Amino acid sequence: MTEPFGARLRHVMDERGPLCVGIDPHASLLTEWGLTDDVSGLERFSRTVVEALSDRVAVFKPQSAFFERFGSRGVAVLEKTVQEARAAGALVLMDAKRGDIGSTMAAYAEAFLRKDSPLFSDALTVSPYLGYGSLSPAVALARESGAGLFVLALTSNPEGGEVQHAVRADGRNVGATMLAHLAAENIGEEPLGSFGAVVGATLGDLSTYDLDINGPLLAPGVGAQGATPADLPRVFGAAIRNVVPNVSRGVLRHGPDAGALRDSAERFADEIRSALPSA
């Protein structure tokens, strides 16, 4: 049987540290690297990041939109990026934020979570804002494939609050409701459940939320968005050991030099390690 995503993530985090590095080849970053804003530049960028970091980071998070904008040739580069990163021992979290209903949600799930798909990833970001139940096809396929999901719960973008902080009839806000659904998915899972939440590292004190979902917490916002590794214990409290801090531009801006990319990733990893409480 396939070891569940949560168990694989726990092992790689314990071995390498929890750092997640984004693969975000947007046009301005390609230009900063001296690359052309086309499929050739996209391929060079992605290959450089994977080759430089795949033996030392826990997770890569490719942003699918930056590949999809080049059409089928860009998606082909994404397929190769995913396969090479996983072959090198890193886990791949596909940042596609898919969310729909019924057969459409099932098709999205098959694209990224079916084991024989060329885009098969260890986990996928999904949006629950057609109702958490709309994610059922993705939940079922993730369980079958040993993959994971990261559900948007308390995101770092300012606009998210108008939905995520909205209060339901039961007095609980929408973000807290998503966390409760995920905790239910992860009941009894050891050493870590496979169904995680996206919770922004820039949000400050979240002590009013129950972040103990027995699953991972993807924490975007470290680096260019303003959060630092030292902020993580204050934001995540007792759930800190299950946090997967995501850094994208903070590392990627040091390319295309592979040594500089590695040095930057190591600095963030060291700062994160220093911020974590002793085991």
C-alpha positions in Angstrom: 0.0 0.0 0.0 1.1 3.6 -0.7 2.3 5.4 2.4 -0.1 8.3 3.0 1.0 11.8 2.1 0.9 12.9 5.8 3.4 10.2 6.8 5.7 10.9 3.9 5.6 14.6 4.7 6.4 14.0 8.4 9.4 11.9 7.4 10.8 14.4 4.9 10.2 17.3 7.3 12.0 15.5 10.1 14.9 14.6 7.8 15.3 17.9 5.8 13.4 20.5 7.7 10.0 21.9 6.8 11.0 24.4 4.1 8.8 24.6 1.0 10.1 26.5 -2.0 7.8 27.8 -4.7 8.5 27.4 -8.3 6.9 30.6 -9.6 8.3 31.5 -13.1 6.4 34.7 -13.6 7.5 37.0 -16.4 9.3 39.6 -14.2 11.3 36.8 -12.5 12.3 35.3 -15.8 13.5 38.7 -16.9 15.5 39.2 -13.6 17.2 35.9 -14.4 18.1 37.1 -17.9 15.8 34.5 -19.5 13.3 34.9 -22.3 9.6 35.0 -21.4 8.8 31.9 -23.4 8.8 28.1 -23.0 12.6 28.0 -23.3 13.0 30.4 -20.4 10.4 28.5 -18.5 12.2 25.2 -18.9 15.6 26.7 -18.0 14.2 28.4 -14.9 12.3 25.3 -13.6 15.2 22.9 -14.3 17.7 25.2 -12.5 15.5 25.4 -9.3 14.9 21.6 -9.2 18.6 20.8 -9.8 19.8 23.3 -7.2 17.4 22.4 -4.4 15.7 19.0 -4.9 18.2 17.3 -2.5 17.6 19.6 0.4 14.1 21.1 0.5 11.1 19.1 1.8 8.6 20.4 -0.7 8.4 22.2 -4.0 5.3 24.1 -4.8 5.0 24.8 -8.5 2.4 27.4 -9.4 0.5 25.9 -12.3 -0.7 29.2 -13.7 2.8 30.3 -14.7 3.1 27.1 -16.7 -0.4 27.1 -18.1 0.0 30.5 -19.6 2.2 29.0 -22.3 -0.4 26.4 -23.3 0.3 22.8 -23.9 4.1 23.3 -24.2 4.1 25.0 -20.8 2.1 22.2 -19.3 4.7 19.7 -20.7 7.4 21.6 -18.8 5.3 21.4 -15.7 4.9 17.6 -16.1 8.7 17.2 -16.4 9.3 19.5 -13.4 7.0 17.5 -11.2 8.5 14.2 -12.3 12.1 15.3 -11.8 11.5 16.9 -8.4 9.8 13.7 -7.1 12.5 11.5 -8.6 15.0 13.5 -6.6 13.3 12.9 -3.3 11.4 16.1 -2.8 7.6 16.2 -2.4 5.6 18.2 -4.9 2.6 20.3 -3.8 0.8 21.5 -6.9 -0.5 25.0 -6.4 -3.5 24.9 -8.7 -6.3 26.0 -6.2 -8.9 23.9 -8.0 -12.5 24.0 -6.8 -15.7 23.0 -8.5 -18.6 20.5 -8.1 -19.4 17.0 -9.1 -17.8 15.5 -12.2 -15.8 18.7 -12.8 -14.1 18.5 -9.4 -13.5 14.8 -10.0 -11.8 15.6 -13.3 -9.6 18.3 -11.7 -8.6 15.7 -9.0 -7.8 13.1 -11.7 -5.4 15.6 -13.4 -3.3 16.0 -10.3 -4.0 13.1 -8.0 -4.5 10.0 -10.2 -1.3 8.0 -9.9 -0.9 7.4 -13.7 -1.5 11.1 -14.5 1.6 12.8 -16.0 0.9 15.7 -13.5 0.5 13.4 -10.5 1.6 15.3 -7.4 2.0 14.4 -3.8 -0.6 17.0 -2.8 -2.8 19.7 -4.4 -4.1 23.1 -3.2 -7.9 23.3 -3.4 -10.6 26.0 -2.9 -13.6 25.0 -0.7 -15.7 28.0 -1.4 -18.4 26.1 -3.3 -18.8 24.4 0.1 -16.4 21.9 1.7 -18.5 19.0 0.5 -17.8 20.0 -3.1 -14.2 18.7 -2.5 -15.4 15.1 -1.9 -14.1 13.7 -5.2 -10.7 15.1 -4.5 -10.7 13.8 -0.9 -11.7 10.4 -2.1 -9.0 10.2 -4.8 -6.3 11.6 -2.5 -7.1 8.8 0.0 -7.0 6.2 -2.7 -3.7 7.5 -4.2 -1.9 8.3 -0.9 -1.9 12.0 -1.8 -2.8 15.0 0.2 -4.8 18.2 -0.1 -4.2 21.7 1.2 -7.5 23.6 1.6 -7.6 27.4 1.6 -8.7 28.3 5.1 -7.1 31.6 6.3 -5.1 33.0 3.4 -2.6 35.8 3.5 -4.2 38.0 0.9 -6.2 40.9 2.4 -9.3 40.2 0.2 -9.7 36.8 1.7 -11.1 38.1 4.9 -14.5 39.1 3.4 -15.2 35.4 2.9 -13.0 33.6 5.4 -14.0 35.8 8.4 -17.7 35.8 7.5 -19.7 34.5 10.5 -22.1 31.5 10.0 -25.4 31.0 11.7 -23.7 28.8 14.3 -21.4 31.7 15.3 -18.3 30.2 13.8 -16.6 31.9 10.9 -15.9 30.3 7.6 -12.1 29.9 8.1 -12.7 28.1 11.4 -15.3 25.9 9.8 -12.7 24.7 7.2 -10.2 23.9 9.9 -12.9 21.8 11.7 -13.6 19.9 8.5 -9.9 19.1 8.1 -9.6 18.0 11.7 -12.4 15.5 11.1 -10.6 14.2 8.0 -7.4 13.6 10.0 -8.9 11.9 13.1 -6.7 8.9 14.1 -4.0 9.4 11.4 -0.4 8.9 12.5 2.1 10.4 12.5 0.3 13.2 10.6 -2.9 13.4 8.6 -2.8 14.1 4.9 -5.4 16.9 4.7 -3.9 20.3 5.5 -4.9 23.9 5.6 -3.4 27.0 3.9 -2.9 29.5 6.7 -1.0 32.7 6.0 2.2 33.4 8.0 1.4 37.2 7.8 -1.8 37.0 9.8 -0.4 37.6 13.3 -1.9 36.1 16.4 -4.3 33.2 15.5 -4.8 32.0 19.1 -8.6 32.2 18.6 -8.4 29.5 16.0 -7.9 25.8 16.6 -5.0 25.0 14.3 -4.6 21.6 15.8 -6.1 19.7 12.9 -3.6 16.8 13.1 -2.5 17.8 9.6 0.0 20.1 7.9 -0.4 23.9 7.7 1.0 25.5 4.6 2.3 28.9 5.6 2.7 31.3 2.6 4.0 34.8 3.2 7.5 34.1 4.5 10.1 36.3 2.8 8.9 38.8 0.2 5.4 39.2 1.7 6.9 40.3 5.0 6.7 37.4 7.5 9.9 36.0 8.9 10.7 32.5 10.3 10.9 34.2 13.8 7.2 35.1 13.4 6.0 31.5 13.0 5.8 30.5 16.7 3.7 33.5 17.5 1.3 32.9 14.6 1.0 29.1 14.9 1.5 28.4 18.6 1.3 24.8 19.6 0.8 23.7 16.0 4.2 25.0 14.9 5.7 21.5 14.4 3.2 20.8 11.6 3.8 24.1 9.8 5.3 24.0 6.3 6.7 27.5 5.7 6.6 28.5 2.0 9.2 30.8 0.5 9.1 31.7 -3.2 10.6 35.1 -4.2 12.9 35.2 -1.2 14.8 32.3 -2.6 14.1 32.6 -6.3 15.4 36.1 -6.6 18.9 34.8 -6.1 18.9 32.8 -9.3 20.0 31.8 -11.8 23.2 31.0 -9.9 22.6 27.5 -8.4 25.0 28.1 -5.5 23.2 31.4 -4.6 19.8 29.6 -4.7 21.2 26.9 -2.4 22.7 29.4 0.0 19.4 31.4 0.2 17.4 28.2 0.9 19.9 27.1 3.5 19.6 30.5 5.3 15.8 30.2 5.4 16.1 26.6 6.6 18.5 27.6 9.3 16.3 30.5 10.5 13.2 28.2 10.5 15.1 25.5 12.4 16.2 28.1 15.0 12.6 29.3 15.4 11.2 25.9 16.1 11.0 24.7 19.7 13.3 22.0 20.8 11.9 18.5 20.4 
